[in-house]
Amino acid sequence: MPTTEPRPMADRAVRYARRVVRALGWERWAVVFGMTLLWSSRRLFTPEMVDFFTPVEIAFLGVELFAEMAAIAAVLMLGYTLLDEALPALAGGRLWLIAAALLGLAMALTALLYAYYGHTFDDLPPPLRLFADSLRWGFPAVMLALVTHVHRRALRAESAADAEEQTRLLLRQDEAEQQLALLQAQIEPHFLFNVLGNVRRLYRTRPEAGAQAVASLRRYLREALPQLRSARARLGNELELVRAYLDLFKLRMGARLTFSIESDAALDELEFPPMLLMTLVENAIKHGIEPAGRAGHVSVQARRDGAQIVVEVIDDGAGFSCVPSGGTGVGLVNIRRQLAARYGSEARLALEARDPRGARAVIALPVRLAAAAPARSAGAMPRTAPV
């Protein structure tokens, strides 16, 4: 049977040839012939040349000299490219091997040049003289190879640094997402246990109202539970959850609690971290309205202020007289950590006392359109309607 050459060897040869053709681009030719032009023209404007030759003779001599040096430069570049593409990129002693090959090729070309002008190989100069003359072409070729080598090492180092930086960013992002998941997991049971505790107390004092509260809680959880596990939420969804939460508390507190929610519908699609607004509303009731021992009002207001979205929770309850003004509770600490993890210094939480009573909590964060969020319930009440 006829034998054929192994296909992998042929494929490697084809790939090698393609690499050589790609490497011999116009940029490389332009650099080599540009340096050749500079190297050849510097010999034409010496005082001896100007004194003994006419401008026309100097021009013809320049063309001849450039053609001679361009042919040598082209052969050196071809030899360099063939060797450069054949050697592994990280081979040890790669640069020294290329430099030695270029100098050897320059000596061979110099010998051919002497033989061309002398019409014989018998009158070649001594090897040391031949080597010294070959440095005219070999030294620039070696310098270009050195510059290319250093440039490639710099590119590899930069690429490795970029890859390492990308890895660090991904690790930081993963750590931030894990931290956000942990912080959010701290809020969820805290919020749910408080609501269940309120329903339990309501059942003990007003069973009918307790049954109504359980029905309201079921409706609330059916709409709110998907939001509890969401990493990103819309401001519109968060305002609806706040309304449902305040509805639950109004069943328990009756006329002692009134509330209003004011927001432009154009803000509904903006991103807002889940459950943060709920925590502020819960604090307003727990530390403001309930300790005051009288009727109170909670106002939730959202607006856009330039490149920021500002959401305020205002109450006319006991204010900071019953709780530390620094906001050292778990819920407020959690809010600050989530804002820092998500937005850095672009977001803030501010607390201030109101005159004559009550408190205001403000969350300000950069305007971002929510990537994807569930649609708002069809039966949601008007945003600005007070209750």
Disulfide bonds with the S-S distance in Angstrom:
none
